[in-house]
Amino acid sequence: MGKTILQLEDVSYSYQHQSVLEDVTLSVEEGQFLGIVGPNGSGKSTLLKIALGVLEPRKGTVTIFGSSMRKQKQKYNIGYVSQKSNSFQRDFPATVEEVIAAGLASKKGIIRRYNKKDYFLVDEVLEQVGLQHLRKRNIGQLSGGQQQRVFIARALISKPKLLILDEPTVGIDRESTKQFYDLLHHLHKNSGLTLIMVTHDIGVVTTLVDQVACLNKKLFFHGTRSLFVKQEKELLSKAYNHDVQVISHQH
């Protein structure tokens, strides 16, 4: 058994007295890739926000890297990639390397003066995501898949121990999605990075991750991918409150 990175104990959360999470207990160990599935409004993104320290649970405790999330320094150990947004106009005034370097802002403070070491880190993560040739390109001129690779590079530049992704392939075409998942697979297998990803793609959950959490306010399942596959139809029907037709995808 590896070192526990994240531990949630009996976590509950409500928005204006409307329950979103109820008594959720789960743990993530070092080097694991956890996929979180569930219907819209099931509390998946709220769970991530609690793990990130953005929200305080109404009940329960959150421990990350062995201590309370309230210790600000723990946030430096976490990278975050949100859903694909279309907020970047084609003339948005930032290059790929500038967007990636911004991932160091939390450590460098308000006055952001980048040095040779910082740009070495930019080179390093650009190579990891395969975008060295686009470093001077305007971020708004990239495809959706390329932009998400930039956002991963921005999350990786601070050398996090945990990478959290919230439906990162929303709005990305099929080929770019495949390339994106190939990158995650590479990071997980070759860098030993711990990952947590919210997704609606059951095909990815049954082929890419090694741990699965099935959530709809309550935790219906948390275990290995192989065990999830054996109970897949029954678990998804319970979590989604109706029969689910599972379609296999190849990634």
C-alpha positions as protocol buffer text, in pm:
chain_id: "A"
residue {
  index: 1
  type: MET
  ca { x: 0 y: 0 z: 0 }
}
residue {
  index: 2
  type: GLY
  ca { x: 137 y: 341 z: -102 }
}
residue {
  index: 3
  type: LYS
  ca { x: 142 y: 673 z: 74 }
}
residue {
  index: 4
  type: THR
  ca { x: -199 y: 841 z: 105 }
}
residue {
  index: 5
  type: ILE
  ca { x: -210 y: 1168 z: -89 }
}
residue {
  index: 6
  type: LEU
  ca { x: -573 y: 1266 z: -27 }
}
residue {
  index: 7
  type: GLN
  ca { x: -814 y: 1147 z: 243 }
}
residue {
  index: 8
  type: LEU
  ca { x: -1180 y: 1250 z: 273 }
}
residue {
  index: 9
  type: GLU
  ca { x: -1369 y: 1130 z: 580 }
}
residue {
  index: 10
  type: ASP
  ca { x: -1751 y: 1157 z: 599 }
}
residue {
  index: 11
  type: VAL
  ca { x: -1750 y: 1473 z: 386 }
}
residue {
  index: 12
  type: SER
  ca { x: -2083 y: 1650 z: 329 }
}
residue {
  index: 13
  type: TYR
  ca { x: -2160 y: 1977 z: 151 }
}
residue {
  index: 14
  type: SER
  ca { x: -2472 y: 2185 z: 79 }
}
residue {
  index: 15
  type: TYR
  ca { x: -2551 y: 2484 z: -141 }
}
residue {
  index: 16
  type: GLN
  ca { x: -2819 y: 2700 z: 28 }
}
residue {
  index: 17
  type: HIS
  ca { x: -2947 y: 2402 z: 229 }
}
residue {
  index: 18
  type: GLN
  ca { x: -2955 y: 2178 z: -81 }
}
residue {
  index: 19
  type: SER
  ca { x: -2742 y: 1871 z: -18 }
}
residue {
  index: 20
  type: VAL
  ca { x: -2474 y: 1809 z: -282 }
}
residue {
  index: 21
  type: LEU
  ca { x: -2246 y: 1559 z: -105 }
}
residue {
  index: 22
  type: GLU
  ca { x: -2345 y: 1320 z: 173 }
}
residue {
  index: 23
  type: ASP
  ca { x: -2096 y: 1137 z: 396 }
}
residue {
  index: 24
  type: VAL
  ca { x: -1835 y: 1075 z: 125 }
}
residue {
  index: 25
  type: THR
  ca { x: -1527 y: 884 z: 236 }
}
residue {
  index: 26
  type: LEU
  ca { x: -1247 y: 802 z: -7 }
}
residue {
  index: 27
  type: SER
  ca { x: -870 y: 805 z: -30 }
}
residue {
  index: 28
  type: VAL
  ca { x: -617 y: 844 z: -311 }
}
residue {
  index: 29
  type: GLU
  ca { x: -274 y: 690 z: -283 }
}
residue {
  index: 30
  type: GLU
  ca { x: 50 y: 813 z: -437 }
}
residue {
  index: 31
  type: GLY
  ca { x: 82 y: 718 z: -804 }
}
residue {
  index: 32
  type: GLN
  ca { x: -286 y: 630 z: -853 }
}
residue {
  index: 33
  type: PHE
  ca { x: -509 y: 754 z: -1135 }
}
residue {
  index: 34
  type: LEU
  ca { x: -864 y: 799 z: -1001 }
}
residue {
  index: 35
  type: GLY
  ca { x: -1154 y: 853 z: -1240 }
}
residue {
  index: 36
  type: ILE
  ca { x: -1473 y: 1003 z: -1092 }
}
residue {
  index: 37
  type: VAL
  ca { x: -1800 y: 938 z: -1278 }
}
residue {
  index: 38
  type: GLY
  ca { x: -2162 y: 1029 z: -1214 }
}
residue {
  index: 39
  type: PRO
  ca { x: -2454 y: 1223 z: -1365 }
}
residue {
  index: 40
  type: ASN
  ca { x: -2468 y: 1601 z: -1397 }
}
residue {
  index: 41
  type: GLY
  ca { x: -2530 y: 1767 z: -1062 }
}
residue {
  index: 42
  type: SER
  ca { x: -2398 y: 1466 z: -869 }
}
residue {
  index: 43
  type: GLY
  ca { x: -2136 y: 1667 z: -676 }
}
residue {
  index: 44
  type: LYS
  ca { x: -1828 y: 1568 z: -877 }
}
residue {
  index: 45
  type: SER
  ca { x: -1697 y: 1923 z: -933 }
}
residue {
  index: 46
  type: THR
  ca { x: -1786 y: 2016 z: -574 }
}
residue {
  index: 47
  type: LEU
  ca { x: -1576 y: 1723 z: -455 }
}
residue {
  index: 48
  type: LEU
  ca { x: -1282 y: 1853 z: -656 }
}
residue {
  index: 49
  type: LYS
  ca { x: -1324 y: 2204 z: -513 }
}
residue {
  index: 50
  type: ILE
  ca { x: -1316 y: 2059 z: -162 }
}
residue {
  index: 51
  type: ALA
  ca { x: -1002 y: 1862 z: -249 }
}
residue {
  index: 52
  type: LEU
  ca { x: -846 y: 2183 z: -385 }
}
residue {
  index: 53
  type: GLY
  ca { x: -932 y: 2374 z: -68 }
}
residue {
  index: 54
  type: VAL
  ca { x: -1165 y: 2612 z: -255 }
}
residue {
  index: 55
  type: LEU
  ca { x: -1465 y: 2495 z: -50 }
}
residue {
  index: 56
  type: GLU
  ca { x: -1488 y: 2394 z: 316 }
}
residue {
  index: 57
  type: PRO
  ca { x: -1701 y: 2084 z: 381 }
}
residue {
  index: 58
  type: ARG
  ca { x: -2010 y: 2134 z: 597 }
}
residue {
  index: 59
  type: LYS
  ca { x: -1917 y: 1813 z: 777 }
}
residue {
  index: 60
  type: GLY
  ca { x: -1620 y: 1582 z: 772 }
}
residue {
  index: 61
  type: THR
  ca { x: -1244 y: 1622 z: 732 }
}
residue {
  index: 62
  type: VAL
  ca { x: -1002 y: 1658 z: 442 }
}
residue {
  index: 63
  type: THR
  ca { x: -637 y: 1561 z: 474 }
}
residue {
  index: 64
  type: ILE
  ca { x: -390 y: 1612 z: 193 }
}
residue {
  index: 65
  type: PHE
  ca { x: -24 y: 1511 z: 197 }
}
residue {
  index: 66
  type: GLY
  ca { x: -71 y: 1418 z: 562 }
}
residue {
  index: 67
  type: SER
  ca { x: -200 y: 1752 z: 691 }
}
residue {
  index: 68
  type: SER
  ca { x: -493 y: 1992 z: 677 }
}
residue {
  index: 69
  type: MET
  ca { x: -570 y: 2172 z: 352 }
}
residue {
  index: 70
  type: ARG
  ca { x: -578 y: 2492 z: 555 }
}
residue {
  index: 71
  type: LYS
  ca { x: -200 y: 2495 z: 540 }
}
residue {
  index: 72
  type: GLN
  ca { x: -147 y: 2717 z: 236 }
}
residue {
  index: 73
  type: LYS
  ca { x: 177 y: 2550 z: 132 }
}
residue {
  index: 74
  type: GLN
  ca { x: -9 y: 2228 z: 50 }
}
residue {
  index: 75
  type: LYS
  ca { x: -179 y: 2402 z: -242 }
}
residue {
  index: 76
  type: TYR
  ca { x: 158 y: 2434 z: -415 }
}
residue {
  index: 77
  type: ASN
  ca { x: 165 y: 2056 z: -448 }
}
residue {
  index: 78
  type: ILE
  ca { x: -155 y: 2047 z: -657 }
}
residue {
  index: 79
  type: GLY
  ca { x: -201 y: 2120 z: -1027 }
}
residue {
  index: 80
  type: TYR
  ca { x: -549 y: 2188 z: -1167 }
}
residue {
  index: 81
  type: VAL
  ca { x: -693 y: 2175 z: -1518 }
}
residue {
  index: 82
  type: SER
  ca { x: -1053 y: 2290 z: -1564 }
}
residue {
  index: 83
  type: GLN
  ca { x: -1301 y: 2228 z: -1843 }
}
residue {
  index: 84
  type: LYS
  ca { x: -1208 y: 2360 z: -2186 }
}
residue {
  index: 85
  type: SER
  ca { x: -1332 y: 2717 z: -2222 }
}
residue {
  index: 86
  type: ASN
  ca { x: -1372 y: 2924 z: -2536 }
}
residue {
  index: 87
  type: SER
  ca { x: -1274 y: 3247 z: -2362 }
}
residue {
  index: 88
  type: PHE
  ca { x: -954 y: 3292 z: -2560 }
}
residue {
  index: 89
  type: GLN
  ca { x: -1013 y: 3516 z: -2860 }
}
residue {
  index: 90
  type: ARG
  ca { x: -776 y: 3470 z: -3153 }
}
residue {
  index: 91
  type: ASP
  ca { x: -608 y: 3800 z: -3067 }
}
residue {
  index: 92
  type: PHE
  ca { x: -579 y: 3731 z: -2691 }
}
residue {
  index: 93
  type: PRO
  ca { x: -249 y: 3902 z: -2595 }
}
residue {
  index: 94
  type: ALA
  ca { x: -57 y: 3608 z: -2450 }
}
residue {
  index: 95
  type: THR
  ca { x: 177 y: 3353 z: -2603 }
}
residue {
  index: 96
  type: VAL
  ca { x: 192 y: 2985 z: -2512 }
}
residue {
  index: 97
  type: GLU
  ca { x: 508 y: 3033 z: -2305 }
}
residue {
  index: 98
  type: GLU
  ca { x: 355 y: 3330 z: -2121 }
}
residue {
  index: 99
  type: VAL
  ca { x: 45 y: 3129 z: -2026 }
}
residue {
  index: 100
  type: ILE
  ca { x: 260 y: 2840 z: -1905 }
}
residue {
  index: 101
  type: ALA
  ca { x: 495 y: 3067 z: -1707 }
}
residue {
  index: 102
  type: ALA
  ca { x: 188 y: 3209 z: -1530 }
}
residue {
  index: 103
  type: GLY
  ca { x: 168 y: 2873 z: -1352 }
}
residue {
  index: 104
  type: LEU
  ca { x: 460 y: 2993 z: -1138 }
}
residue {
  index: 105
  type: ALA
  ca { x: 269 y: 3301 z: -1018 }
}
residue {
  index: 106
  type: SER
  ca { x: 164 y: 3153 z: -683 }
}
residue {
  index: 107
  type: LYS
  ca { x: 528 y: 3097 z: -592 }
}
residue {
  index: 108
  type: LYS
  ca { x: 671 y: 3418 z: -739 }
}
residue {
  index: 109
  type: GLY
  ca { x: 414 y: 3657 z: -590 }
}
residue {
  index: 110
  type: ILE
  ca { x: 271 y: 3976 z: -738 }
}
residue {
  index: 111
  type: ILE
  ca { x: 596 y: 4089 z: -904 }
}
residue {
  index: 112
  type: ARG
  ca { x: 646 y: 3828 z: -1174 }
}
residue {
  index: 113
  type: ARG
  ca { x: 1004 y: 3851 z: -1295 }
}
residue {
  index: 114
  type: TYR
  ca { x: 1098 y: 3534 z: -1472 }
}
residue {
  index: 115
  type: ASN
  ca { x: 1460 y: 3419 z: -1488 }
}
residue {
  index: 116
  type: LYS
  ca { x: 1655 y: 3159 z: -1686 }
}
residue {
  index: 117
  type: LYS
  ca { x: 1554 y: 2885 z: -1445 }
}
residue {
  index: 118
  type: ASP
  ca { x: 1187 y: 2968 z: -1499 }
}
residue {
  index: 119
  type: TYR
  ca { x: 1222 y: 2952 z: -1877 }
}
residue {
  index: 120
  type: PHE
  ca { x: 1411 y: 2624 z: -1844 }
}
residue {
  index: 121
  type: LEU
  ca { x: 1101 y: 2491 z: -1665 }
}
residue {
  index: 122
  type: VAL
  ca { x: 885 y: 2623 z: -1949 }
}
residue {
  index: 123
  type: ASP
  ca { x: 1105 y: 2434 z: -2198 }
}
residue {
  index: 124
  type: GLU
  ca { x: 1076 y: 2120 z: -1988 }
}
residue {
  index: 125
  type: VAL
  ca { x: 696 y: 2113 z: -1970 }
}
residue {
  index: 126
  type: LEU
  ca { x: 660 y: 2216 z: -2336 }
}
residue {
  index: 127
  type: GLU
  ca { x: 858 y: 1906 z: -2424 }
}
residue {
  index: 128
  type: GLN
  ca { x: 639 y: 1694 z: -2196 }
}
residue {
  index: 129
  type: VAL
  ca { x: 322 y: 1803 z: -2376 }
}
residue {
  index: 130
  type: GLY
  ca { x: 479 y: 1812 z: -2723 }
}
residue {
  index: 131
  type: LEU
  ca { x: 428 y: 2180 z: -2798 }
}
residue {
  index: 132
  type: GLN
  ca { x: 786 y: 2313 z: -2823 }
}
residue {
  index: 133
  type: HIS
  ca { x: 721 y: 2437 z: -3178 }
}
residue {
  index: 134
  type: LEU
  ca { x: 428 y: 2653 z: -3062 }
}
residue {
  index: 135
  type: ARG
  ca { x: 589 y: 2837 z: -2769 }
}
residue {
  index: 136
  type: LYS
  ca { x: 569 y: 3180 z: -2940 }
}
residue {
  index: 137
  type: ARG
  ca { x: 221 y: 3122 z: -3082 }
}
residue {
  index: 138
  type: ASN
  ca { x: -72 y: 3328 z: -2955 }
}
residue {
  index: 139
  type: ILE
  ca { x: -281 y: 3106 z: -2721 }
}
residue {
  index: 140
  type: GLY
  ca { x: -602 y: 3207 z: -2900 }
}
residue {
  index: 141
  type: GLN
  ca { x: -473 y: 3066 z: -3229 }
}
residue {
  index: 142
  type: LEU
  ca { x: -440 y: 2711 z: -3098 }
}
residue {
  index: 143
  type: SER
  ca { x: -695 y: 2435 z: -3137 }
}
residue {
  index: 144
  type: GLY
  ca { x: -898 y: 2323 z: -2836 }
}
residue {
  index: 145
  type: GLY
  ca { x: -681 y: 2017 z: -2787 }
}
residue {
  index: 146
  type: GLN
  ca { x: -360 y: 2221 z: -2807 }
}
residue {
  index: 147
  type: GLN
  ca { x: -497 y: 2473 z: -2556 }
}
residue {
  index: 148
  type: GLN
  ca { x: -569 y: 2194 z: -2309 }
}
residue {
  index: 149
  type: ARG
  ca { x: -211 y: 2072 z: -2348 }
}
residue {
  index: 150
  type: VAL
  ca { x: -97 y: 2424 z: -2265 }
}
residue {
  index: 151
  type: PHE
  ca { x: -316 y: 2423 z: -1953 }
}
residue {
  index: 152
  type: ILE
  ca { x: -164 y: 2089 z: -1847 }
}
residue {
  index: 153
  type: ALA
  ca { x: 183 y: 2236 z: -1900 }
}
residue {
  index: 154
  type: ARG
  ca { x: 85 y: 2538 z: -1688 }
}
residue {
  index: 155
  type: ALA
  ca { x: -31 y: 2301 z: -1413 }
}
residue {
  index: 156
  type: LEU
  ca { x: 286 y: 2090 z: -1435 }
}
residue {
  index: 157
  type: ILE
  ca { x: 539 y: 2374 z: -1426 }
}
residue {
  index: 158
  type: SER
  ca { x: 516 y: 2408 z: -1048 }
}
residue {
  index: 159
  type: LYS
  ca { x: 610 y: 2039 z: -1012 }
}
residue {
  index: 160
  type: PRO
  ca { x: 285 y: 1926 z: -841 }
}
residue {
  index: 161
  type: LYS
  ca { x: 254 y: 1590 z: -673 }
}
residue {
  index: 162
  type: LEU
  ca { x: -116 y: 1571 z: -762 }
}
residue {
  index: 163
  type: LEU
  ca { x: -290 y: 1675 z: -1085 }
}
residue {
  index: 164
  type: ILE
  ca { x: -669 y: 1731 z: -1073 }
}
residue {
  index: 165
  type: LEU
  ca { x: -872 y: 1755 z: -1394 }
}
residue {
  index: 166
  type: ASP
  ca { x: -1240 y: 1853 z: -1423 }
}
residue {
  index: 167
  type: GLU
  ca { x: -1392 y: 1717 z: -1746 }
}
residue {
  index: 168
  type: PRO
  ca { x: -1086 y: 1835 z: -1942 }
}
residue {
  index: 169
  type: THR
  ca { x: -1202 y: 1713 z: -2285 }
}
residue {
  index: 170
  type: VAL
  ca { x: -1533 y: 1903 z: -2303 }
}
residue {
  index: 171
  type: GLY
  ca { x: -1556 y: 2078 z: -2640 }
}
residue {
  index: 172
  type: ILE
  ca { x: -1250 y: 1904 z: -2788 }
}
residue {
  index: 173
  type: ASP
  ca { x: -1266 y: 1704 z: -3113 }
}
residue {
  index: 174
  type: ARG
  ca { x: -1222 y: 1327 z: -3116 }
}
residue {
  index: 175
  type: GLU
  ca { x: -863 y: 1315 z: -3242 }
}
residue {
  index: 176
  type: SER
  ca { x: -748 y: 1583 z: -2996 }
}
residue {
  index: 177
  type: THR
  ca { x: -926 y: 1395 z: -2716 }
}
residue {
  index: 178
  type: LYS
  ca { x: -733 y: 1077 z: -2801 }
}
residue {
  index: 179
  type: GLN
  ca { x: -402 y: 1269 z: -2800 }
}
residue {
  index: 180
  type: PHE
  ca { x: -498 y: 1428 z: -2468 }
}
residue {
  index: 181
  type: TYR
  ca { x: -566 y: 1090 z: -2304 }
}
residue {
  index: 182
  type: ASP
  ca { x: -241 y: 952 z: -2450 }
}
residue {
  index: 183
  type: LEU
  ca { x: -62 y: 1239 z: -2275 }
}
residue {
  index: 184
  type: LEU
  ca { x: -232 y: 1161 z: -1942 }
}
residue {
  index: 185
  type: HIS
  ca { x: -138 y: 796 z: -1979 }
}
residue {
  index: 186
  type: HIS
  ca { x: 224 y: 894 z: -2043 }
}
residue {
  index: 187
  type: LEU
  ca { x: 234 y: 1127 z: -1741 }
}
residue {
  index: 188
  type: HIS
  ca { x: 85 y: 861 z: -1518 }
}
residue {
  index: 189
  type: LYS
  ca { x: 303 y: 572 z: -1629 }
}
residue {
  index: 190
  type: ASN
  ca { x: 633 y: 752 z: -1687 }
}
residue {
  index: 191
  type: SER
  ca { x: 628 y: 1039 z: -1437 }
}
residue {
  index: 192
  type: GLY
  ca { x: 453 y: 860 z: -1150 }
}
residue {
  index: 193
  type: LEU
  ca { x: 216 y: 1155 z: -1118 }
}
residue {
  index: 194
  type: THR
  ca { x: -99 y: 1106 z: -908 }
}
residue {
  index: 195
  type: LEU
  ca { x: -411 y: 1207 z: -1104 }
}
residue {
  index: 196
  type: ILE
  ca { x: -778 y: 1264 z: -1025 }
}
residue {
  index: 197
  type: MET
  ca { x: -1012 y: 1322 z: -1318 }
}
residue {
  index: 198
  type: VAL
  ca { x: -1385 y: 1387 z: -1341 }
}
residue {
  index: 199
  type: THR
  ca { x: -1523 y: 1252 z: -1668 }
}
residue {
  index: 200
  type: HIS
  ca { x: -1845 y: 1140 z: -1835 }
}
residue {
  index: 201
  type: ASP
  ca { x: -1650 y: 909 z: -2067 }
}
residue {
  index: 202
  type: ILE
  ca { x: -1706 y: 561 z: -1926 }
}
residue {
  index: 203
  type: GLY
  ca { x: -1483 y: 418 z: -2201 }
}
residue {
  index: 204
  type: VAL
  ca { x: -1190 y: 610 z: -2055 }
}
residue {
  index: 205
  type: VAL
  ca { x: -1272 y: 496 z: -1703 }
}
residue {
  index: 206
  type: THR
  ca { x: -1269 y: 131 z: -1811 }
}
residue {
  index: 207
  type: THR
  ca { x: -938 y: 156 z: -2001 }
}
residue {
  index: 208
  type: LEU
  ca { x: -721 y: 441 z: -1871 }
}
residue {
  index: 209
  type: VAL
  ca { x: -757 y: 488 z: -1494 }
}
residue {
  index: 210
  type: ASP
  ca { x: -670 y: 233 z: -1226 }
}
residue {
  index: 211
  type: GLN
  ca { x: -920 y: 345 z: -958 }
}
residue {
  index: 212
  type: VAL
  ca { x: -1286 y: 446 z: -1002 }
}
residue {
  index: 213
  type: ALA
  ca { x: -1526 y: 644 z: -783 }
}
residue {
  index: 214
  type: CYS
  ca { x: -1893 y: 642 z: -881 }
}
residue {
  index: 215
  type: LEU
  ca { x: -2075 y: 938 z: -726 }
}
residue {
  index: 216
  type: ASN
  ca { x: -2423 y: 1083 z: -703 }
}
residue {
  index: 217
  type: LYS
  ca { x: -2427 y: 1285 z: -379 }
}
residue {
  index: 218
  type: LYS
  ca { x: -2332 y: 960 z: -206 }
}
residue {
  index: 219
  type: LEU
  ca { x: -2042 y: 739 z: -304 }
}
residue {
  index: 220
  type: PHE
  ca { x: -2183 y: 429 z: -475 }
}
residue {
  index: 221
  type: PHE
  ca { x: -1846 y: 271 z: -548 }
}
residue {
  index: 222
  type: HIS
  ca { x: -1476 y: 328 z: -489 }
}
residue {
  index: 223
  type: GLY
  ca { x: -1231 y: 61 z: -596 }
}
residue {
  index: 224
  type: THR
  ca { x: -1020 y: -81 z: -874 }
}
residue {
  index: 225
  type: ARG
  ca { x: -1105 y: -47 z: -1242 }
}
residue {
  index: 226
  type: SER
  ca { x: -1135 y: -425 z: -1283 }
}
residue {
  index: 227
  type: LEU
  ca { x: -1385 y: -451 z: -997 }
}
residue {
  index: 228
  type: PHE
  ca { x: -1582 y: -157 z: -1139 }
}
residue {
  index: 229
  type: VAL
  ca { x: -1601 y: -324 z: -1481 }
}
residue {
  index: 230
  type: LYS
  ca { x: -1747 y: -640 z: -1327 }
}
residue {
  index: 231
  type: GLN
  ca { x: -2030 y: -437 z: -1165 }
}
residue {
  index: 232
  type: GLU
  ca { x: -2043 y: -157 z: -1422 }
}
residue {
  index: 233
  type: LYS
  ca { x: -2402 y: -177 z: -1545 }
}
residue {
  index: 234
  type: GLU
  ca { x: -2551 y: -226 z: -1198 }
}
residue {
  index: 235
  type: LEU
  ca { x: -2342 y: 54 z: -1042 }
}
residue {
  index: 236
  type: LEU
  ca { x: -2418 y: 306 z: -1316 }
}
residue {
  index: 237
  type: SER
  ca { x: -2790 y: 225 z: -1306 }
}
residue {
  index: 238
  type: LYS
  ca { x: -2794 y: 295 z: -932 }
}
residue {
  index: 239
  type: ALA
  ca { x: -2588 y: 613 z: -959 }
}
residue {
  index: 240
  type: TYR
  ca { x: -2786 y: 753 z: -1254 }
}
residue {
  index: 241
  type: ASN
  ca { x: -3122 y: 636 z: -1112 }
}
residue {
  index: 242
  type: HIS
  ca { x: -3214 y: 459 z: -1435 }
}
residue {
  index: 243
  type: ASP
  ca { x: -3086 y: 185 z: -1666 }
}
residue {
  index: 244
  type: VAL
  ca { x: -2770 y: 289 z: -1849 }
}
residue {
  index: 245
  type: GLN
  ca { x: -2662 y: 170 z: -2192 }
}
residue {
  index: 246
  type: VAL
  ca { x: -2283 y: 143 z: -2181 }
}
residue {
  index: 247
  type: ILE
  ca { x: -2106 y: 202 z: -2514 }
}
residue {
  index: 248
  type: SER
  ca { x: -1747 y: 84 z: -2551 }
}
residue {
  index: 249
  type: HIS
  ca { x: -1492 y: 334 z: -2683 }
}
residue {
  index: 250
  type: GLN
  ca { x: -1136 y: 272 z: -2793 }
}
residue {
  index: 251
  type: HIS
  ca { x: -886 y: 542 z: -2685 }
}
